[in-house]
């Protein structure tokens, strides 16, 4: 494989810094794998500007609604070069948390009920603690756990100020686990154990006190089930090349789907590279992982779980 890889980082929105760090890590990894990589830090970009950037295949390490949620994928389709990651339809469906819940429910995958938040309605649609979060956002940006009236009112006010659609769902107490997918393979499960109980933006990217357990001891059958349903969900959405699904395992041993990411992070705190390294005797370090993703993009055929 001799293709030069255009690695895109930056984009717009709250995850720009994470994207820049991830793009730098991917570019270094590709070079370590013996590939030529050109890193470009972008904001919003036109088709003409994209066409002027060098490379035979594109690796967009972009997050958030614009970079991961469809608009950038539209540009990549019009650009015509092979690119890593899902196409526009799958990107939009995965980014929209309510659409994803409907797809998951149709596949028999457990996910909490949810509704769109009306910031002007002071009543909570579910008993007990609830979670309020943007419908189209990543990295727990804007997420609030509401355990009492004051936190509920604060979350409603913040949602109103943001001007973005938010959703409400019951808060599920339990263990957070994640399943990465590369090609048609589910990677080892990672359990996330944040120091203060909430895996928020700081716990993901800034703090060093979050613990990660590879292949954790889960209730009987849970590991097999979440690996299987993650591949099922990817197929239903049409995700390809790479994805990561997050779950909460409750006290009864039931895994509840939280979300699906079609371009997971590539920073030194990121979960898919961590799981790829733990892939048994054939583990992929970052150079092997990134080169594998480029190979999937260049192959030009849909992955085994969707186009």
KAJOSUL-V118278 format. One record per residue. N is the residue number from 1. SS is DSSP state (A for helix, B for strand, O for the rest). PHI is phi in whole degrees, -180 to 180 (999 if undefined). D_FIRST is the distance of its C-alpha to the first C-alpha in Angstrom with 2 decimals. Layout:
n=(N & N)
ss=(SS & SS)
phi=(PHI & PHI)
d_first=(D_FIRST & D_FIRST)
This chain:
n=(1 & 2 & 3 & 4 & 5 & 6 & 7 & 8 & 9 & 10 & 11 & 12 & 13 & 14 & 15 & 16 & 17 & 18 & 19 & 20 & 21 & 22 & 23 & 24 & 25 & 26 & 27 & 28 & 29 & 30 & 31 & 32 & 33 & 34 & 35 & 36 & 37 & 38 & 39 & 40 & 41 & 42 & 43 & 44 & 45 & 46 & 47 & 48 & 49 & 50 & 51 & 52 & 53 & 54 & 55 & 56 & 57 & 58 & 59 & 60 & 61 & 62 & 63 & 64 & 65 & 66 & 67 & 68 & 69 & 70 & 71 & 72 & 73 & 74 & 75 & 76 & 77 & 78 & 79 & 80 & 81 & 82 & 83 & 84 & 85 & 86 & 87 & 88 & 89 & 90 & 91 & 92 & 93 & 94 & 95 & 96 & 97 & 98 & 99 & 100 & 101 & 102 & 103 & 104 & 105 & 106 & 107 & 108 & 109 & 110 & 111 & 112 & 113 & 114 & 115 & 116 & 117 & 118 & 119 & 120 & 121 & 122 & 123 & 124 & 125 & 126 & 127 & 128 & 129 & 130 & 131 & 132 & 133 & 134 & 135 & 136 & 137 & 138 & 139 & 140 & 141 & 142 & 143 & 144 & 145 & 146 & 147 & 148 & 149 & 150 & 151 & 152 & 153 & 154 & 155 & 156 & 157 & 158 & 159 & 160 & 161 & 162 & 163 & 164 & 165 & 166 & 167 & 168 & 169 & 170 & 171 & 172 & 173 & 174 & 175 & 176 & 177 & 178 & 179 & 180 & 181 & 182 & 183 & 184 & 185 & 186 & 187 & 188 & 189 & 190 & 191 & 192 & 193 & 194 & 195 & 196 & 197 & 198 & 199 & 200 & 201 & 202 & 203 & 204 & 205 & 206 & 207 & 208 & 209 & 210 & 211 & 212 & 213 & 214 & 215 & 216 & 217 & 218 & 219 & 220 & 221 & 222 & 223 & 224 & 225 & 226 & 227 & 228 & 229 & 230 & 231 & 232 & 233 & 234 & 235 & 236 & 237 & 238 & 239 & 240 & 241 & 242 & 243 & 244 & 245 & 246 & 247 & 248 & 249 & 250 & 251 & 252 & 253 & 254 & 255 & 256 & 257 & 258 & 259 & 260 & 261 & 262 & 263 & 264 & 265 & 266 & 267 & 268 & 269 & 270 & 271 & 272 & 273 & 274 & 275 & 276 & 277 & 278 & 279 & 280 & 281 & 282 & 283 & 284 & 285 & 286 & 287 & 288 & 289 & 290 & 291 & 292 & 293 & 294 & 295 & 296 & 297 & 298 & 299 & 300 & 301 & 302 & 303 & 304 & 305 & 306 & 307)
ss=(O & O & O & O & B & B & B & B & B & B & O & O & O & O & O & A & A & A & A & A & A & A & A & A & A & A & A & A & A & A & A & A & O & O & O & O & B & B & B & B & B & B & O & O & O & O & A & A & A & A & A & A & O & O & O & O & B & B & B & B & O & O & O & A & A & A & A & O & O & O & A & A & A & A & A & A & A & A & A & O & O & B & B & O & O & O & O & A & A & A & A & A & A & A & A & O & A & A & A & A & A & A & A & A & A & A & O & O & O & O & B & O & O & B & B & B & O & O & O & O & O & O & O & O & O & O & O & O & O & B & B & B & B & B & O & O & O & O & O & O & O & O & O & B & B & B & O & O & A & A & A & A & A & A & A & A & A & A & A & A & A & A & O & O & O & B & B & B & B & B & O & O & O & O & B & B & B & B & B & B & B & B & O & O & B & B & O & O & O & B & B & B & B & O & O & O & O & O & O & O & A & A & A & A & A & O & O & O & O & O & B & B & B & B & O & O & O & O & O & O & O & A & A & A & A & A & A & A & A & A & A & A & A & A & A & A & A & O & O & O & O & B & B & B & B & B & B & B & B & O & O & O & O & O & B & B & B & B & B & B & B & O & O & O & O & O & O & O & O & O & A & A & A & A & A & A & A & O & O & A & A & A & O & O & O & A & A & A & A & A & A & A & A & A & A & A & A & A & A & O & O & O & B & O & O & B & O)
phi=(999 & -121 & -64 & -81 & -106 & -91 & -102 & -102 & -137 & 103 & 75 & -127 & 105 & -72 & -101 & -59 & -64 & -63 & -64 & -63 & -62 & -66 & -63 & -63 & -66 & -66 & -61 & -63 & -64 & -63 & -64 & -64 & -83 & 91 & -102 & -83 & -129 & -118 & -91 & -128 & -96 & -120 & -111 & -73 & -135 & -91 & -61 & -67 & -66 & -63 & -62 & -79 & -82 & -78 & 139 & -96 & -142 & -113 & -119 & -86 & -89 & -121 & -129 & 86 & -59 & -79 & -80 & -117 & -104 & 129 & -59 & -67 & -67 & -59 & -62 & -64 & -63 & -70 & -65 & 93 & -81 & -60 & -143 & -78 & 109 & -74 & -80 & -59 & -64 & -63 & -61 & -70 & -65 & -71 & -70 & -84 & -65 & -75 & -59 & -63 & -62 & -64 & -65 & -61 & -61 & -65 & -95 & 77 & -92 & -67 & -150 & -66 & -63 & -153 & -147 & -72 & -76 & -104 & -61 & -85 & -96 & -76 & -84 & -88 & -78 & -131 & -73 & 78 & -62 & -132 & -113 & -114 & -154 & -61 & -68 & -124 & -164 & -127 & 56 & 55 & -62 & 79 & -79 & -132 & -96 & -108 & -105 & -148 & -64 & -67 & -71 & -65 & -64 & -65 & -66 & -62 & -65 & -64 & -64 & -63 & -66 & -71 & 75 & -108 & -68 & -121 & -127 & -126 & -146 & -62 & -79 & -108 & -78 & 166 & -100 & -92 & -130 & -140 & -125 & -89 & -131 & -129 & 62 & -110 & -116 & -83 & -82 & -55 & -72 & -120 & -96 & -106 & -125 & -70 & -63 & -106 & 92 & -124 & -88 & -95 & -59 & -65 & -63 & -74 & -123 & -112 & -90 & -113 & -104 & -80 & -100 & -127 & -113 & -84 & 49 & -67 & -79 & -111 & -55 & -53 & 87 & -66 & -60 & -65 & -65 & -70 & -64 & -66 & -71 & -64 & -65 & -62 & -65 & -60 & -65 & -67 & -79 & 93 & -68 & -146 & 71 & -151 & -164 & -151 & -110 & -114 & -138 & -114 & -98 & -82 & -65 & -89 & 86 & -96 & -92 & -105 & -66 & -100 & -166 & -127 & -106 & -95 & -141 & -63 & -72 & -130 & -83 & -73 & -101 & -81 & -87 & -66 & -59 & -63 & -68 & -63 & -64 & -90 & -76 & 59 & -68 & -102 & -61 & -105 & -71 & -54 & -60 & -68 & -62 & -67 & -65 & -62 & -66 & -64 & -59 & -63 & -66 & -71 & -62 & 78 & -99 & -60 & -70 & -70 & -115 & 149 & -105)
d_first=(0.00 & 3.81 & 5.99 & 9.12 & 10.71 & 14.46 & 16.28 & 19.79 & 22.75 & 26.51 & 27.85 & 31.51 & 33.75 & 34.62 & 31.13 & 29.93 & 30.14 & 28.27 & 25.46 & 25.32 & 25.22 & 22.47 & 20.28 & 20.85 & 19.92 & 16.63 & 15.71 & 16.76 & 14.89 & 11.47 & 12.49 & 13.70 & 10.40 & 9.16 & 7.80 & 10.19 & 12.59 & 15.76 & 18.47 & 21.24 & 24.46 & 26.15 & 29.37 & 29.96 & 27.85 & 28.43 & 26.17 & 26.75 & 25.92 & 22.66 & 21.73 & 22.39 & 19.87 & 16.62 & 13.16 & 11.23 & 11.27 & 14.26 & 15.04 & 18.86 & 20.49 & 23.82 & 26.86 & 30.25 & 31.65 & 30.07 & 26.57 & 26.13 & 28.98 & 28.17 & 28.85 & 25.48 & 23.82 & 26.11 & 24.81 & 21.15 & 22.15 & 23.99 & 21.21 & 19.11 & 15.56 & 13.76 & 14.86 & 15.07 & 18.49 & 21.43 & 22.87 & 26.24 & 28.55 & 27.24 & 27.03 & 30.65 & 31.96 & 30.53 & 31.77 & 35.23 & 36.74 & 39.60 & 37.49 & 35.31 & 38.54 & 39.76 & 36.60 & 36.74 & 40.45 & 39.87 & 37.58 & 40.22 & 38.38 & 40.89 & 40.89 & 43.87 & 45.96 & 45.58 & 47.15 & 46.72 & 48.73 & 51.75 & 52.47 & 56.06 & 56.80 & 58.06 & 57.89 & 55.08 & 53.84 & 53.32 & 55.56 & 54.55 & 51.76 & 49.16 & 45.81 & 45.45 & 42.02 & 40.42 & 39.20 & 36.04 & 34.84 & 32.69 & 33.02 & 36.68 & 37.58 & 41.18 & 41.80 & 45.42 & 47.05 & 50.64 & 53.16 & 56.31 & 57.86 & 57.06 & 53.30 & 53.32 & 55.16 & 52.83 & 49.74 & 51.37 & 52.25 & 48.75 & 47.29 & 49.86 & 49.06 & 45.32 & 45.79 & 43.01 & 43.49 & 43.92 & 44.38 & 46.60 & 46.06 & 47.94 & 46.83 & 45.78 & 46.47 & 44.06 & 40.89 & 37.68 & 34.55 & 31.03 & 28.41 & 24.73 & 22.44 & 18.67 & 17.66 & 20.82 & 21.78 & 24.59 & 24.21 & 27.24 & 30.08 & 31.01 & 34.64 & 35.45 & 38.75 & 39.71 & 42.59 & 44.83 & 43.94 & 41.98 & 38.20 & 38.42 & 36.32 & 37.66 & 37.10 & 33.45 & 32.54 & 35.45 & 37.36 & 36.60 & 39.17 & 37.27 & 36.57 & 33.73 & 34.26 & 31.41 & 32.61 & 36.10 & 39.21 & 39.78 & 42.53 & 42.14 & 39.63 & 38.29 & 34.87 & 34.24 & 35.65 & 33.65 & 30.34 & 31.38 & 32.74 & 29.76 & 27.58 & 30.52 & 30.73 & 27.06 & 27.57 & 30.81 & 29.43 & 26.23 & 23.96 & 20.25 & 17.26 & 19.51 & 23.27 & 26.16 & 29.73 & 32.74 & 36.01 & 39.47 & 41.05 & 44.81 & 47.66 & 47.94 & 44.36 & 43.11 & 39.70 & 39.94 & 36.88 & 36.72 & 33.63 & 30.01 & 27.40 & 24.36 & 22.71 & 24.03 & 24.28 & 21.96 & 24.76 & 26.03 & 28.52 & 26.16 & 26.44 & 23.11 & 21.41 & 24.66 & 24.60 & 20.97 & 21.97 & 24.93 & 23.12 & 25.02 & 23.71 & 20.12 & 20.29 & 17.40 & 18.01 & 16.91 & 13.58 & 12.69 & 14.34 & 12.69 & 9.08 & 10.56 & 12.11 & 9.22 & 7.85 & 11.53 & 11.86 & 9.26 & 10.93 & 13.91 & 16.49 & 19.03 & 18.90 & 21.56 & 24.02 & 24.00 & 22.60)
